[in-house]
C-alpha cells in the first residue's frame, strides 16, 4: 500500500499539495518552510502567484462572519508577488532547497499580456520550477485584471483566447504546464477543452467562488469591506465551496478522462480529500485549511487517508480514483415506490421532521403515542425529514410489495 501520487510526471510522497495562496509559499519564504512542509506529508507546493504589474490592495483583505467562521473566508488578495531580480534569486534558492527534500514545486503566474505570460513562464522555468501553473481564475479586486482581458478570471471569459495564450506559453517552456480554472463560468468543461487544446499537461480545479460573504444589517456595510468602507465581490474559499469544487472536478473528469486533475476547494479533512479523488482527481490542493491550521494539518489528512486505504484494502491512490463517477448522472430515472422510515431507537421525538413534512412537504408524518411515524401512502420520499433530523434517525427505503 502506498500513498505516493503522480503530478504531471513527478512522483509525490503523498497526494497532498499546498495550493497557491499563502504568503509562506512565495519564493522569498518557501525555503525556510520546506523541512516543515515535507515532515507534515505534503508532496508538492504551488507558489503564491507571481504578477508583473503593481496594484493597491484593500486592508484588511481577508474576511468572514460569525455565521461562516471556520466554514468560509472571503479573500481580496494581498499584493501579488513581483518578479524582481531579487525575487528571482530567492525563488531559485527556495526551489533548490525544496528539491533537496524531494518536494515538487509549481510556480503560479498571472499576467496581462501574452508577452508577459511567456516571460514569466520562462523566468520560472529558469529558476528551477518543476511545473508552471497558469492562474486563469484569480477573482481578486485587482485593477489590471478588471481592465485587461488577459488577466485572471477575465481571460476565462474568452475560450478562444485561452487556447491561444496557453499554446504560446506551452511552446515557450519545456516543463509541464497546468491551468487553474475558475468556477465562475457557465460550463467549466468549455474552459477545460480550451486549455487542453492549448497543450496543458493538467488542470487545477477550482479557484475561489466570487461572492459577498455577508452584510452587517445594523450598519448596512458588507463584511468584505476595507478600512475605507469599500466592499468587494471577490473570492470565497473554505469548506462552504466544496460542493461546487466536487461537481466541477466531476464534470471535467467525465468530459475529459485523459487529463490529470488537481482537485481544490474546501478541503479540510481526510474525507474531503478522498471525495475529490473518488470523483476523478489525481491529487488535491489545500490552501485555506493551511492558512487556518498551519502545515501540520497535512499530517492529519495524510493519516486519515492512510487509514481509509487500509480499511478498503486499496493498493494505491489510483485504485479508487474516479470510483464514484459511475454513480454521477444528470439524467432523472423513475425510482420504485419508496418512503421514509423513522428508527424508533434513534428518534428523540424532537418533532423537526413532523414540522418540516407538515408545513413544507407532504404531511405524511403522524404524531402517535408510540412516537413519530411515516404514512407510506402519503410519503413521496422527498427526503426532507432526513435532511432536518438532528439524530440520523430517518432513512428512505423501497416500499415492501
N, C-alpha and C positions, 0 to 999 in steps of 0.2 A: 504494500500500500504506500502510495506516495502522494503528497500534496504539491509536488512540483508542477509548474504550469508553463505553457509557452506564450510568448508575447512577441508576435511578428518575427519569429525566427530565433528569439532569445529564450533561454531556459531560466525560469524564475524559481526561487526556493519555495514560493507559495503563490497562490492566485491573487494575492492582495497587493494592490498598487496604491500608493498615495497619490490621489488626484491633484491636479493643478489648483492652486488657490492660496495656500497659507504662505506667509512671508518666510517661514523657515525653509521653504524649498526653492528660494532664489539661489542663483549661483553664489551670491555673497554669503549665504548662510548654510547651504546644504552640507558643505564639507564637514562642519563641526558636529552635525547630527547623524552622519552616516552610520557610525557604530551603533548608536541607539536604535536607529531605524531597522538595521539588519537584525539586531538582537530581538526585536519585537516582531519578527517574522514577516516583514514586508519584503516582497520580491522585486519591486520596482518603484520608481517615483517619477512623477511628471512635475517639472519645474513650474513656478509661477510664470504666467505669460509675459514674454518679452514683447515690447511695443516700441517702435521708433519715435512716436510722437510724444507730446507733452500736454497734459491736461490738469485742471484743478479739480480736486475731488472733495466730496462732502465730508464733514466731520460732525458726528460720527458717521461711519459708513456701514456699520452692522447694526441691525435692529431685530427685536422680537416683541411680543406682547405677553401678558400674563396668560392668555389663552393658549398661546403657541410655544411657550417656553419649553425648551428641550424637544420640541416637535418640529419647529420650523424657524428659519432665520432668513432675514432679507439682507442682501449684500449689494451695496452700491459700488464696491470695489475701491481698494486703496490705489495709490498711484502705481500703475503697471511698471515693471522693471525696465529701465532704459538700458539699451545695449551699448554702453560706453566702452572705451578701451579698457578701463579698469574692470568693468564687469565681465568683459571677455576673458580677462586673465583669471578673475575669481571663479567664473563658471568652469573654465578649463581645469583649474585645480580641484574644484569640487567633484567634477566628473572623474578625474584621475583617482581621487580618494575613494569614490563610490565604486569604481571598477576594482580597486584593490580588495574590497569587501564582497565583491560579486553582485553588487547592486546595479540593476539596469536603469539607465536614465533616459527619459524622453524630455526633450526641450519643447515647451509650448511657445508658439509665436503667433503674433497677430499684426497686421499691417493695414495700410490704407491705399496701397497701390501695388501693382504686380511687381514692379522693380523692388519695392520694399519687402514684399513677401519672399522673393527669391534671395535677396541679400541677407535677410535674417536667417533663412534656412541654411545658406552656405556658411554663415558665421557659426551657427550652432553645430553644424557638421564638423567644421574645422576645430571647434573646441572639444570635440570628442563625443558628442551626443550619439546615443545608440539609435534613437528614433526621433523624428520630428512630429509633433502633434500640432495640427493646424486648428487654431481657435476660430472656428466659423460660427461661434454661438454666444459670444460674450454679450450680455444684455445690460452691462453697467452704463451709468449715465455719463458717457464719455463724448465730448463734443465732436471729436473726429470720427467717431463711429456713427453718430446720428446724422452727420452731414456727408458722409462718404460711403458709397455703396459697396466698397471693397473692405470694409472693416466690420469685424464681429458678426452679430446676427443679421446685420443689414445685407451682408454678402449672400446669406442663405435665401434671401427673397428672390434671387435670380439663378435658378439651377444651371442655365447655360454658362453663365459667368463663373459659377462654382467649378464647373468642369474645366473651363479654360484656365482659370487661375491655378487649380490643382495640378493640371498637366504641366504647367510651366515650372512649378515647384518640384514636382517629381522628376522632371528631366534634369533639374539643376543639381540634384544631390544623388549620392549612391546608397544612402542608408534608407531604411523603411520610413514611410510617411503614413501617418494616421490623421483622420479628420474628426474633430469633436463637433457633433451636430446639436442643433438647437431643438428643444421640444416645442418652441413657439412657431409651429408651422402646421399646415392642414394635413400634410402627409409626409412623414419623415422618410418613407421609402423613396420618394422622388429625390430628396437630397442624398440619400444613400447611393442611389444609382448614379447620381451626378458625380459624386466623389470617386466612386468605383470606376466610372468612365474616364476620370482624370488620372487613374493609376494608383490610387492609395492602396496600401497593404492591409489596412484595418480601419475600423470605425470605433470611436468612443461615443457612447450614448448613455446619458444625456448631460447637457449643461443645466443651469438653473431655469426655473419656470417664472416668467415675468408675472409680477403681481404687486398688490399693495397689502402688506401684512395686517393692517388694521388702522382704525381711526379712533382717537380719543374723543368720545362723544361729548365730553364736557367742554373741551377747547376747540373742537372741530378741526384739530390738527392731526394729519396722518402720522402714524407711528414711525414711518420711514422718512422722517424729516431731519435735516441738518440743523445746526445751531442757529441758522438764519431763518429757519422755517420753511425752507424749500423741500418739497416731498418728491419722491422718485418712484417710478414704475420700473423697478429693477428685478433682480433675480431672487427667487425663493429657493432655499435649499433645506435639507434635513428630512427626517422620516416622513413628513407630510407629502413629499413629492414622489415617494417610492412607487405608488400605484401607476403614476404617469411613466416613470422610468421603466418599470416592468413591461408595461404594454408596448412601449416604443421599441424596446430591445426585442420583444417577441415579434413585432411587426417586421423588423429588419431581418431577424433570423429566419422567419418564414419566407420572406420575399427573396432574400439573398443568402442562402445557407452556406455559400462558399466563402463569405467574408468574415474574418475574425472580428469579434466584438468585445470591447471592454465595457461592462455594464456599470453605470454610475447613476446615483440618485437615491438619497435617503437610506443608505446602508449604515446600520447602527449595531447590528448583531450578526452572529454567525448564520442564523437562519435567513436574514435578509440577503446575505451574500449567496447562500445556496439557492434561494429563489431565482436570483438573476442567472445563475449557471443553469438551473433547470429549464429556464426559458431561452437558452441559447448563447449566453455569454461565455467566452473562453476564460475570462478573469474579471475582477471587479476593481473599480476605483473608488476610493473613500476620501472625502475631504472634510466636510462639516463635523463628522464624528471625531476626527483627529483634532480639529480646532477646539472642540469642546472638552475632549478627554485626554489628549496627548497621544504620543506614538504607542503607548502601552496597550491601547485598545486593539492593536493589530494582533498581539499575542492571544488576547481573549477570543477574538474572532477565529483565529487560526485553530485554537484548541477546540472550539465548538465544531468547526468543520471537520477536524480530525476525528472527533467522537462520532459525528454523523456518518462519515465514510466507513468507519469500523462497524457501526451498528448495521449498516446496509450492505456490508461486505463488498464495497466498491474497491476496485484496484487503483483508480486514479480519478482526477477531476473530470477527465474526458468520458469516464464511464457513465456519468449521469448528466453530462452536458446536453441540454435540449430535451431531456426526458419528458418534460411537461408539455412540450409543444403539440404532441399528438392530441391533447385534450383541448387545445385552444382553437376556438372557432367563432365566427361572427354570424353563423347561419343557425337560425332557430329550428328546432326539431320538435315534433309532437311527443310529449312525455306521457307515460301511463298515469292514470288517475292516482294522485298522491294526496297526502295530508300531513299536517304537523302532529306530533305526539309530544306530550309533556311527561317527563320522567318524574314520578312522584317522589323518588328517592332524592332527587336533586332540587326539586321545586321548593322554594321557601314562601310561596304564596304572596309574593310582593305585589302581584296584580299588574305589573307593567305590560305583560303580554295581553292581558284582558283589555286594558285601556287602548292599547295600540290597535288591536284587532277590532274592538267595538267601535272605535271612532276613526280609524284610519284604514281599515281593510274590509273584512267580510263578516264581522260579527259572528265568528264561528267558535269562540271560546266561552264556555259556561262556568259560572261560579257555583260549585256544589259544596255540600257539607264535607265531602271527602277531599275537596280541593279543586283546582282548576282542571278542566277537561275540554278537549277539542271535539267538536261535532264534525266528523269527516264528511258528512253530506254537504255542509256549508263551506267547509275549508277549501280554498283554491291553491293551497300550498305555496303562497307567495313568499313565505319566509320572514315576514316582518316580525312575527313573535320570536323567532330565533335570533333576529338581529338585536332586539331590545332586551332579551333575557340577560340578566347580570350573572347568572349562575350556570350557564351552559346546560340548562335543563330541557331544552327544546330541540328536537330534530325532525327532519322531514323524511318520510318513508313512503314507498309504494303501497297503496292500499291492498289488503288481502282480498283475493277474489272470492 
